[in-house]
Amino acid sequence: MEQATYLSKLEESLFYLLTFEWGVTFVKAVPPAYVGNSKGKDNTYCISILNHKDSVIEIPDKGHCDYHVVVIANKKGDNLILLKGDVQGSRQSFVDLAPKILWKTMVEVDEYTDSLFPKREGASPQGQASTSCSVVGDNQVCDSI
């Protein structure tokens, strides 16, 4: 599979998990947007996995989204945030972002590889494959392990 396909699968999996957390019904996935229904209303969500540099992130413009989920791979603590979609295509400091955060939580990200599925001591059980995604410059790169 292509890297973009792996990334969209990672984003889709993340969106499924978030719909459970938020009580949102999954409607469809049309990367880069994901559609969920809450209280009878469909909303679009975009997901970005990126790194910060000096507590500043650049949120890519992925087209129309009501909400933007951002995973800041190299941030400690609460590193998954939900923002209104109007922050897309902007450069934001953590200070500027703070009042715009609608919801936040922490996802475990391997500090060495920026992977959402970190490698642990001793390899994965035999026969199990996983996907490792890293942010390299402005690009998200995913590999099958």
Protein Blocks (a to p, Z undefined) as FASTA:
>chain_A
ZZklmmmmmmmmmmmmmmmmnopacfbdcdfbdcddeehiacdddddddddeehiacddd
ebjafbdcdddfkbghjfbdcddfklgoiacdfklmmmmpmbdcdddddfklopabdcde
hiadehiacdddddehjbccdddZZ
